[in-house]
Amino acid sequence: MSTHSTYDWLRHMADSWGLLAMLLVFVVLVAWPFRPGQRAKNDHAANMIFKDENDG
């Protein structure tokens, strides 16, 4: 009869499901700026640093 400690169980979960969760978060964060209809907001955010406070 083998006994598994809490550490072994947590390690197994991190090795399998933790990796999957990190991959899913990465894919969502990479795809987020490319959502349909976001081009205007992305362009505005990209050019904000070039605007002067006196610009319109």
C-alpha positions as CSV (number, residue, x, y, z in Angstrom):
1,M,0.0,0.0,0.0
2,S,1.5,3.3,-1.0
3,T,0.8,6.5,0.8
4,H,0.9,9.9,-0.9
5,S,1.7,12.9,1.2
6,T,0.1,16.3,0.6
7,Y,3.3,17.5,-0.9
8,D,3.3,14.7,-3.5
9,W,-0.3,15.5,-4.4
10,L,0.3,19.2,-4.7
11,R,3.4,18.5,-6.8
12,H,1.4,16.3,-9.1
13,M,-1.3,19.0,-9.5
14,A,1.2,21.7,-10.2
15,D,3.0,19.5,-12.8
16,S,-0.1,18.7,-14.7
17,W,-3.0,21.2,-14.1
18,G,-0.7,24.1,-13.1
19,L,1.1,23.9,-16.4
20,L,-2.2,23.8,-18.3
21,A,-3.5,26.8,-16.4
22,M,-0.3,28.8,-17.1
23,L,-0.5,28.0,-20.8
24,L,-4.2,29.1,-20.9
25,V,-3.4,32.4,-19.1
26,F,-0.5,33.0,-21.6
27,V,-2.7,32.4,-24.6
28,V,-5.5,34.7,-23.3
29,L,-3.0,37.5,-22.5
30,V,-1.3,37.2,-25.9
31,A,-4.7,37.1,-27.8
32,W,-6.3,39.9,-25.7
33,P,-5.1,42.9,-27.8
34,F,-6.2,41.3,-31.0
35,R,-9.9,41.2,-30.2
36,P,-12.2,42.5,-32.9
37,G,-13.0,46.2,-32.6
38,Q,-10.0,47.1,-30.4
39,R,-7.8,48.6,-33.1
40,A,-8.8,52.2,-32.2
41,K,-8.2,51.7,-28.5
42,N,-4.8,50.0,-29.2
43,D,-3.7,52.8,-31.5
44,H,-4.7,55.4,-29.0
45,A,-2.8,53.6,-26.2
46,A,0.3,53.2,-28.4
47,N,0.4,56.9,-29.3
48,M,-0.4,58.4,-25.9
49,I,3.2,58.8,-25.0
50,F,3.7,61.1,-28.0
51,K,0.9,63.5,-27.1
52,D,1.6,66.8,-25.5
53,E,-0.8,68.0,-22.8
54,N,-1.6,70.9,-25.2
55,D,-2.5,68.6,-28.0
56,G,-6.2,68.0,-28.7
